């Protein structure tokens, strides 16, 4: 009696080609910028630089405004993320667990800031901030960057709270646990990794936010992305902008490593309802 050998899965060459092209489109510009950051001489038509070195790193890191902008960006990102969590997480829990008039309208209204051209929205907000004397201030930039965190800090935690096993919560209540104890011991451990993913995305997104920081913060507030734009526009030497670009990659790289080790990729998928 003969047995049929299991058929080998077909190789999806079309998918592999598209994945390779997409990877090349993402990696190649990063590779070029990273190469420029460590290059001292690279003249056309040479394919590879004629001289590598750290001279431009020394000149860039020796500028006080670079370190000031980096510290300011980290401070802004931390404040915005903490405020966003304090405001949005209770709202996300209410959207996930409560039924109240206007719930659907309010929930989808948080998409409004992402459904229209962002710069137009920023211009309208800047006109209001001008009347409130918030232009060029730290808290003006904090408020404008809070708008960009709403999508992450509302939608993702809502999906996290909705995915919590209600039977475990009911079992905890049956044995006498109060509402706070149920939330702390049952709800939060299940939703926590996905909420951490939302917090991480909010922090990284705030760190790289440019338009609001430039429009509302100028001229007194210069974050790292705003300073990089200034370097690119005012410096004829490409290496200065390349060095700042590599410096901007560092927080993102650290955040991704944290996500991979602590949060796990499934948290991001659950956060978007996948």
N, C-alpha and C positions, 0 to 999 in steps of 0.2 A: 504494500500500500504506500503510494508515494504522497509526500506532503509538499504542498506548495510553499516555496520560499517567500518570505514577506517581500513585497515590492518596495524598492527603494524610492524614497520621496524624490520628486523631480526638482531639479535645481532651478530656481527662479532667476535666470540670468538677467532678465529685464530689471527686476528689483535690485539685484546686485549692482548693475551698471548705474542706475539712478542713485542708489545709496553712495556709491563711490564718487559720482559727480557732485552730489550734495556735500559730501565730506570735503572734497577738494575745494569747493567754493567757499567753505567755512574756514578750512585750515590754511589754505594758501595765503590769503591776506594777513592772517595772524602770523604766519611764518615770515612773511616779508617785513612786517612791522617789527617783529622780534629781532630779525637780522639787522635792520637799520639801527636798533637801539644799541647794538654792540659793534657798530661799524664806524670807522673813522674815515676811510676812503673807499668810495664805490662809484666808479665812473662808467658811463656808457661807452662801449657796448659790452663790457665785461659782465658775465653771468653771475659771478661770485665777487664779493668785495675784495679789494686789493689789500686792505689793512683793517684788522679788528683791534678793538681797544675799549677802555672804560673812560676815556677822556670826557665824553659828554655826560656820562653818569656823574662824574665828579663835579662838573659844572652845574648840572641840574640839581643834584642833591645839596650843593653848596648854597643854593638860593633860599633865603628865609621864607619867601612867599610860597615855595613848594611845600615845606613842612607845615606852614600855617594853613594852607588850603587842605592838606591831608587831614590834619587834626579837626578842622572845621567840618569837613565832609563826614568824618567818623562821628563827631558830636551831633551833627544834624540827623544822620541816619539813626543813631541811637534814640534821640528824643522823639523823632517822628514815629519810629517803630513802637516805642513804649506807649505814646499817646494813642496811636492807632489801635493797639491791642486793648488799651483800657476803654476806648470808645466803641470799637467794632465787635469785640468778642461777646459782650453782653447782648448787643443787638443781633449778632449771628445766632446766639442761643434762643433768643425770642423768636426769630424767623423760623428756626428749625422746629421748635416745640410748641409754639403758641399760635392760636388762630384769633386774629383781631381785624377790625375793619381796615381796608386799605393795605393789607399785608402784601398782596401780590404786586400792587402798584409801587409801594415803597421798595420792595425787594428788587424789582427790575429798574427802579430809578437810579440805583447805584451803578448801572451800566451807562448812564447818560454821559458821564465824563469821558467814556471810552468810545461812544458811538458817534461822536462828532469830531471834526478836526481839533486837535488839542490846542494848537496855537491860538485859534480863535477864542476858545474858552479862556485861555490864559490872559488874552488881551482884555476880555470883559472883566475878569477878576482883578486884573491890574488897575483898571479904572476905579474900581471900588476901593482897592487897597490904597490908591493914591489919596483918596479923600480921608482915609483913616490913618494916614501917615505911617503906613507899613512898608512902603517901598524902601528898599535898601536896608532892611532890618532882619535880624535873625529870626524873629517870630513870624515875620511875613513870609519868609521862605519855608518855615516849618508848616504854616497853614496851607500854602500852595502845594507842598509835597504830600500833605495828608490826603489830598484829593486823589493822588495816584495810587495810594495804598488801599483804597476802598474795595477794589475788585478782588484783591488777594485776601484781605482781612474780613470780608463779608462772605463772599461766595464759597471759598474753600472751607472755612470753619462751619458754615451751614451744612455743607455736605458731610463734614466730619461728625457733627452732632446727630445728623439724620441717620448715619450708618451705625450708631451705637446700638448694641443689642438691648432692646427694652426689657426682655425677659430677665436679664441679669439685674437691671435696676429694680424691677418688681420683686424679684427674689430678695434683694437687699432690704427693701421696704417691709417685706413680710416678716423678716426676722428682727424688725425694730429699728433699722437705721433711719436717721432723719434725713431731710432733703440735702443738707450740706454734706453729710457723710456719704450719701449715695453719689452725689456729684464728684466728691473728692476721691472716693475709693473705686467707683465703677465707671462713671461717665468720662471723667478726665483721662484716666489711663488708656481708654480706648480711642478717644478723640485726640489725645495729646500729640502723637507723632504727626498727624496731619496738620494740626494747629501750628506745631513747630515749623512745618514746611511753609505755611502761610507767613509766619513771622520772618523766616529766612528770606523768602522771596521779597517781602516788603523791605527788609533791610537792604538787600542787594539792589533792588529797584530804586530805592531812595538814594543810595550812594552814587548811582550812575545817572540820576535824573539831571537833565541839563537845561531844558527850555524854561521851566519855572524858576530854577535857581538863577538863571541869567536874566530873565525878564523882571522878576520881583526883587532879586538880591542886588543887582547892579546899582551903584558901583561899589558899595561897601562890603558886600558878601561875595566872596569868590571861592567856590568849591573847586575840587580837583578837576571835574569835567569842564567847568567854565575856564579855569586856568589853562587847561590843555588847548581849548579853542583859541584863547588869547595867544598862546605860544605858536600855534599853527598859523594864525593870521599875521602875527607881527614878527616872526622869526623866519628868515630865509633858510635856516639850517633844519633839515628834516629830522635830524637825530634828537633834537629837544622834544618834539612832539612824540617821537617813538619811545623815548625813555619814559615820559609821562604815561603813555598808553600801557606799557608793561607794568608800571607801578599801579595803574588802575586794575590790571588783571589780578593782582595779588589778593585783594579781598574776595573777589569772585571765586578764585581757586580755593581759598581757605573755606569759604561757605559751601562749595560743592563737596569738598572732602568731608566736612562736618555732616552734610546731608547723606553722603554715602555710608558713613560709618555709624551715625547715630539715628538718623531718621529713616533711611531706607527709601528706595525708589517707589515702593507701593504706596507710600503716604501721599505722594504727589498725584498719583493716578486716582486714589480714593477721594482726594480733595476736589478733583474736577468731575467727580461722579462716575469715573470709569470702573 
